[in-house]
Amino acid sequence: MIPNKNAKKEKIAQYFAFFLLLIGTVAALVVGMQSYHHHHETDTDEPSNNNDELATSNKAIQSLCNPTHYKKTCIGTLNSAASNTSDPINLLKLAFNATKKELLDTFNKFSNLHVPKDDPRAVQGLEICKELVENSVNDLERSMNSVNGIELKELDQLMENLKVWISGALTYQETCFDAFENSTSNVGQMMKNLLKTSKELISDTLSIVSKLSSLKSSFDVKRGFHHRRLMDDSKPKVASESQKLPAWINDQRRRIMKLPTTKIRSNVTVAMDGSGQYKTIMEAINRVPNDNVEAFVIYIKEGIYKEHVIVDKSKTNVIFIGDGPSKTKITGNKNFVDGYQTFKTSTVDIIGDGFMAKDIGFENSAGPTKHQAVAIRVVSDFSTFYNCRFDGYQDTLYAVRSRQFYRHCTITGTIDFIFGDAMAIFQNCKVAIRKPLENQQCIVTAQGRLQSDGPGAFILQNCTITADPDYYPVKDKNRAFLGRPWKDYSRTIIMQSFIDEAIHYEGWAPWSGDFGLDTLFYVEFQNRGPGAAKEKRVKWNGIKQLSSAQVEDFTISKFYVNASSWLNTTGVPHYSTMLNI
């Protein structure tokens, strides 16, 4: 029977009332979904009234934009492009398209910026921004490709990927702004003005995606929207059709990580003494096929390799195997004092997805007087480090974004020496504080989550937080803390770890004044050792006391949707849940 208009409006009103009671602000979105479904259910439906469609579309847009941080930008953008659609997937695609267009238009304006030649940090900042805006566009394209066709039952898998990519695009924009630190001109402010709208759109898109993810239980799968299966033409594939896991995950990788180095069959060997195919690591990386879908193993023999190593975004599924973290070392000394912006100080840049490293060391040897000096910058999604060492002073390990796992690694430094906005889990790692300069305090983590619905967090489980022997004589003067909020919504969880007396009893340090103290999310749970006592910890609003059930959300099995399958196939040991202690 063909539904008449009055019956249809009555049904829509009923749905609206029900979902308003159930989920408040998102009710109109659900109404739009039901309306869209009925209008397209059969070829014999009566034509809908244009005014009704417009009203429904407006309601859907209003509700979709309600949880965003920049509602005016969100509503204005979607209203101008919606063409009366109320389908949330179509609206999401419109948001992606609008954001991408804004970014590309802004990128084309970069050439009009006047950058004074006597401000080298601004010159460098502009080049960094060009790279980062291109990366943001790539993340948005990846997101658009993934929503070209989905089944509603795949929503959870899709949403984690979308949140990783969109938050990554947002992180790139913020990193662009940071790239003008100590610039003497106004180019940095000009860049912020240029990117203002695109940053707001990316932020709003992340909020929309996060809201859609929370609505899965409210959707009627049988009567809702049925699109094609999840597809993503970016390489490497983010999800295989059969397992919803990266296509490169296979038994080959598991065998590689479990075998002793002497029994691993590598694609190429690097040796300083000439016993391999190459003497430098970059020569070997250049052999990796672009958009590589199989594990490409580079065995790096014992030696100190003084070179800037870049595994760029086209070099996917690369595996570094060394002879041990103290035997095979990649080192450099670029630093802030000598004129490099923090982003450009890294000895090693890992960008291509699916990277793995085992038994190797990464170092920035610039020393404490040179301030920011990154040993490794990790962007790679689904990246894994096993029995590796990261040595530096300020800003040693830059975990920029994406899903990263560190097992049985050592990280050393003084100030903010684990920083960034990755979804990074550290298990069984040793974190060692080094002696700082006379007027410095020591900070282990500086997590940089930008908004409350961002996925980023640093999680340390069963780690040891300690210090080098020469730090202890100065610990009362040069205090050490677990972390401080680099960005407003900084999120760090330290659980089931050993914290020794190197850590000051207050536990956490502010960044500047009261910045982020109410919005950060810091947790200590079931830690042990003389530095783990919480009685004298700071009492900020952002310090959380979680139950055993709540802290489970930060275990591997809960924090990553596909982590247990992903990490199982790497062959790297890990705990999927809390330890019984």
N, C-alpha and C positions, 0 to 999 in steps of 0.2 A: 504494500500500500504506500502511495506517495504521501509523505507528510505535508500538511498544509502549513502556511506561514505562521498562523496563530499557534498551532501545536508546537511548531519548531521554536518559536520565541518563548513559549511557556517552558519547554524543556531546557532551553538555554538558561532561563531565569532560575530554574530549579538547580541546575548544575552550579550556577554562580553562587546561589545562596549556600549550598552545601559546602562548596570549597572555600567560601569566605569564612564560614565557621571553622573549617578544618585547618586552613593554612593562611588565613588572613590576606596579606598583601598580594599573594600570587593567584588569587581566585580568578581575576579577569583573564589571566593567561590561560587557565584551564578552560574557561568559557570559550576563548578564541580557538583553542584546540578542538573542542567539541563542535563548534560552529563550522570550522574548516572541514572536519571529517564528514558532517552531514551534507555539506554543500557538494562534496566530491564523491559521495558514497555510490551513487548510481548516475547513469546518464539521463535518467528520467526525472531527477529532482527539478523543481521549479526554480527559475532564476531568482537569486537572492536580491533583496533590496539593497541598492548601493549605499543608502544612508545607514542601513543596519550593518553592512560590511564595514563601513568607515568607523562607525561607533565601536564595533567589536575590535577592529584593528587598533583603534586608539586605546581601548581598555587594555588590550594585550601589551601594547607598547608601554603604557603607564605602569603596569604591573611588572613587566620585564625590567624596566629601568628603576623600579622602586628601591632595590637594594644597592644600587650603584652609588659611587662617591660623587659623581658629577651628573646628576639627574638631568639638568637642563641640556647639557651636551648630548646625552644619550637620547632623550626624547626628541630633541630637534633633529638629530641625525637620522633616526629611524622613521620619524614622521615624513621627512622629505624623500625617503627612499622606499617606504613600505608598500605603496600601491595597494592599499587596503588588505594586505595579507595579515592574518593573525596566527599563522603557523609559526611556532617558536623556532623551529629549525630554519625556516626561511628568514626569520628576523635575525637569527644568529649569523647566518651567512651574509645578510645585509650589513651587519655590524663589522664583520671581517672585511668585507669589500670596502666599506667606508673608511675603515682604519688604514687599510693598505693604500688606498688612494691618497689619503691625507699624508701618509708617510712619504710616498713617492713625490707628491707635490712639494713637500718640505725639502726633500733631498735635492730636488732641482733648484731650490733657492739657495743652497749652500754656496754655490759659485758666486752669489751676489754679496756674500759676507766679506767685509774688508778686514783682513787679519794683519795687524801691524807686524812687520818683519822683525821689529825689536822686541817682540813678545813670543819667543820660541815655544813656550808652553801652550800658547793659544794655537800656534801653527800645528803643534803635535795633537792638541785636543781636537781640532777640526778633522784631522786625518782619522783619529780614533772614532769620532762620531760618524764619519762616512761608513766605516767598517761596521759599526754597531747598528746603524739604521738599516743597512743591507741585511744584516742578520735578523733584525726585527721583521723585515718584510718576508724573509724566508720562513720564519716561524709562523707568521700569519697565513702564508700560502699553504704551509703544511697543515695548519688547522682547517683551512677552507677545504682542502682535499679530503680531510677525514670526515667532514660532515656532508659531503656530496651524496652519501648514501649510508644510512645506519638503520639497524633494527633496534627498537627501544630496549630490548633485553640486553643489548651491549652498552647501555648507557654508562655504567660504572667504568668499564674499560676505556671507553672513549673519553670520559670526563677527566680521568687522571692524565691522559696524554694531552688533552686540551689545556688543562691547568698548568702542566709543565711548560708547554710551548708558549702560551700566552703570558704567563708570569715571566718566562724567559725574555720575551719581547719587552716587557715592562722593565726588567732588570737592565737590559741593554740601554734603554733610554736613560735610566738613572746613572748608569756607568758613563754614558756620554757626558752628562752634567759634571760628574766627578772628575772627568778628564781635564777640566780647566782649573784644577786646584793650583793656586799660586800664580795664576795668570795675572798679568798687570793691566790688561785691557778689559773692555766690556764685552768681548766676544762670547764669553761664557753665558752672560745674561741674555745676549741676543739669541744664542742657541736655545736657551730655555723658552724664550718667547716664541721662537719658531716651532718648537716641538710641543708647545703647551696643549694644543688641541689633540694631537696624536697620542700624547701620554694619557690624556683624559679618556680618550676612546679605548685605548688598550686596557686601562684600569677598569672601565665600565664593562668591557667584554669579559674580563676575568670575573667580575662580580656576577654577571649574567650566567656564565658557565657554572660558577659555583652554586648559584641558586637552582639552576636546572638540575644539577646533580642531586641536590637535596630533595627534589620533587619526584624522584623515580617511583617511589611507593604510591604516589598519588595518580600516576598515569594508568590508564586502562589499556594494557598491552593488546588485548584482543580487538578492541574497538578503536585504538589510537592510530597513530600514523605508522605505515609500513613502507619504509624506504629500502633501497638496496643494501646489501651487506657492507660492513665497514671496509672502506678502501682507502689507501693512502699511496700515492704514486711517488712520494719522496723516498729517497734511497739512503740507507737501507730501509726496508719496510719496517714500520713500527709494530705491525701485528701480522702474524701469519694467519691464514684463513682457518687453519685447524686448531691452533693453540692460543691465538690472540697474544702471541709473544713475538719479539723481534725475529725476523726470518733467519738471522745469522746464529741464533742460539741453537746449538746442536751438540752431539756427544763429542765431536772433535775438540771443542773448547774445554770440556770437562777433563778429557784425557790429558790435554796439554798442561793444565794447572795442577794435576795430580802427579805427573811424572817428574822424576828428578831431571835436572837440567841436562845431564849427559845423555838422556834417552829421548829428549824432545827433538823432533824433526822440524827444523826451521826452514822457512822459505829463503831467507838470506842470513848471512852471518857478518857481523861488524867486529873488526879486531884492529886495535891500534898497531899491532906488530905485523900486520899484513897477512895474517893467516886466514882471514875471511875474504869474502868477495869485496868488502868495502872497508875503508878506514874511518869513515864518518857515518854518524847515524842518519843525517839528512840524505846522504846518497842512497841509503837503504830505503828510507821513506819514499823517495821519489820513484822507487820500483813498485810501490803499491798501486794497483789499478784504481782509478777513480770509481767511486760508488761501489767499492768492493763488498761482496756479500759473503765471502768465506773468510775464515780466520787467516790472517797473514802474519806469520810469526817472524819477528826479527830478534835473533839471538845476539846479544851485545856482550862480548867477552870482557873479562876483567880489565879495568883501566879507568883513568879519569878523562872524560871526554869534555873538552872545553869548547862547546858550541851551543848556539841557540837552536833548539829543536822545536819544530812546529809540525804537529800532526793536524793538518787543516781539515775543514769540514768535508772535503771530498775523499779523504783517506779514512774510510770507515773500517771497523773491525780489525784494527791493528793490535798486535800483542807484542809487548816488549818482555823479553826474558833475559835476566842478567845472571851473573855468577854469585850474587849476594849483595845486599844493600850497602855494605861497606867495601865491596870489591869493584862493583860496576857503578860508577857515579857520573852523572851529567852535571856539570857545574858552570856557573857564569857569575858575573858581578855587576850587572846593570842595576842602577839605583836612582832614587829620587834626587839626592843631593847633586849628582853628576848630570842632572838635566832631563832624566826620563820621567814621564808621568807613570804612576804606579802600574797602570795597565800594560805599560811597555817594558817593565823591569824584569819580567819573568824569564827564567832560564829555559823553561820548557812550557809550551802551549799545547794542550790536548783539547782539540775541538771536535774531530770526527767521532761520530757515535760508535758505541760498542768497543771502546778501548779497554785493554787490560794490561796490567804490568805486574811482574813478579820478580822478586829478588834483585831490586835495583834501587839506587839512591838518586835523589834530586836535590840540588843545592844552589843557594845563592850565597856566595862567599863575600859579599860586599862589606859585611860587618855592621855593628850597631851604630856607628857614627854616620852611616849613609842613609839612615831612616828607612823608608819603604823600599823593600828589595825582595821581590817574589821569587821563590824557587820554582813553583809550578802553578800554572793557571789551568783549571779544569772546567771545560764547558760540556764535554762529551756526555750524552745521555747513556744510561746503562753502562757506566764505567766502573771498573773494579781494580783495586790495588791490594796486592797480597804480599806480605813480607817486604814492604818497601820502606824507605827512609826519606824524610823531608827535612832538610836542615836550612836554617836561616835565622834571622833576628826579627825584624819587624815585617809582618805580612808574608810569612813563609808559604803557607798553603792557601791559594785563592780558589775556593770552591764556588765558582760563579753561579751555576744554575744546573738544573736537570738532576737525574737520579744517579747517585754516586755511593759506592760502598768501599770501605777501608777495613781491612782485617790484618791484625798482627803487624801494624805499621808503627813507626816512630816518627813523631813530629816535634821539632824543637824550635824555640824562638823566644822572643821577649814581649812584643806588643802586637796584639790582634793577630797572632800568628796562625790562626785558623779563621778565615773570614770569607764572606760571600753570602749567597742566597740559594745554595743547592739544597736538594732533599738528600742530605748526606748522613749516613749512619757509619759510626766508627765502633768496631768491636775488637776487644782484646788489644787495643792500641796503647802505646806508651806516649804520653804527652809530657815533654820535659822543658821546664822553664830554664832559660839561660840568664846569666848575669847581665843586667842592663847597664846603660850609662848611669852616671851618678845621680841625675835628676829624674830618672824614669821609673814608672811603675810597670808592672808586667800584667798583661791581659791575655788569657788563653784564647777566647773566642770573641768574635765580633760578627754576629749573625745579622744579615741585612734584609730581612723580609720587609716589603714595602707596604703591604696592606693586610688586613685581618684575614681575608679569604685567599691569600697566597699560600702555596703548598710548601714553601721552603722551611727547613729546620735543620739544626745540627743536633744529632742524637749520639751521645757517648754511652755505650753499654759495656760493662765489665772492662773498662779501661783503667789505666794507672796514671794519675796526674801527680807528677813529682817534679824534681828540679835537678839540675847539674850540681855537683858538690860545691862549686865556687859561688853558687847563689845563696846558700843558707847563711853565711856570715852577714849578708846585707838584707835579709828578708824583712827585718823590722823597719828598715829605712825605705827600701824599695819594695813595697808591698806587691803581692801577686793576687790576682782575682780570676775567677772562673770565666768571666765574660763581661761585656758591656754592650749596650744597644747601638749598633752602627746605624740602623734605620728604625723608624717608629715602631714596627711590629716585630722586632727581633725575637726569634724563638729558639731556645736552646734547652735541651733536656739531658741531664746527666744522671744516669741511673745504674745501680748495682756496680759502681766503680769504686776504686780505692783513691782517696784524696789525702795526700800527706800534708805535713805541717807547713809546706811551702805556701799553701793558700791561706790568705788572711781570713780571720773569723767572720768578717762581714760578707764574704763570699763573692759579691758582685760589685762592680764599679759603675758609676754613671758615665755617660759620654760627655755631656755638657749640661750643667744645671739639672733641670727636671725633664729633659728631653727623653721621651719614650718610656718613662718610668711607670706610667699608668697603662700603656698599651703593649708593652713587651710581654713575653710569655716565657718565664724561666721556671724550670722544675728541677728539684733534686729528689731522688727517690731511692731508698735502700742502699745508700752509699756507706762506705766504711773508711776507717782511717782517722788519724788525728785532725785532719782538716775537714772532715765531713760533718762535724757537729753543727746543727742549724739554730741553736738557741740564740746566738748573737748575729744571725744573718740580717741583712737589710730588710725593711718591712714595706717595700714598695707594693703598690696595688697590682703590679704585673707579676709578682712572685706568687706562683700557684702551689697549692697543696692538693695533690691528686690522690684518689683512691687507687687500689690495685687494679680495679676494672678500668678506670680512666687511663692509667698509664699504659695499659695494653695497646692503646691507639698508636703508641710510638715504638712498638715492636715491628720487626720486619714484616710479619704476616699481616699486620694491619696498616702500616704506614705506606707500603707499596702494594698496590692491587695485585700485581703479578710477581712480587718479589721472590716468593718462595720458589716458584717455577724458574724465574730468571736466575737466581743465585744457585739453585740446585744444578742447573746445567752448566754453570761456570766451573764447578768442581772446587770452589773456594768454600771452606768450612764456615758455618755461621749459625747463630741462634735465631730461630724464627719467632720465639716467644720469650717471656721473662724466664730468668734462671730460678731454680729452686734454691734459695739461700736463706 
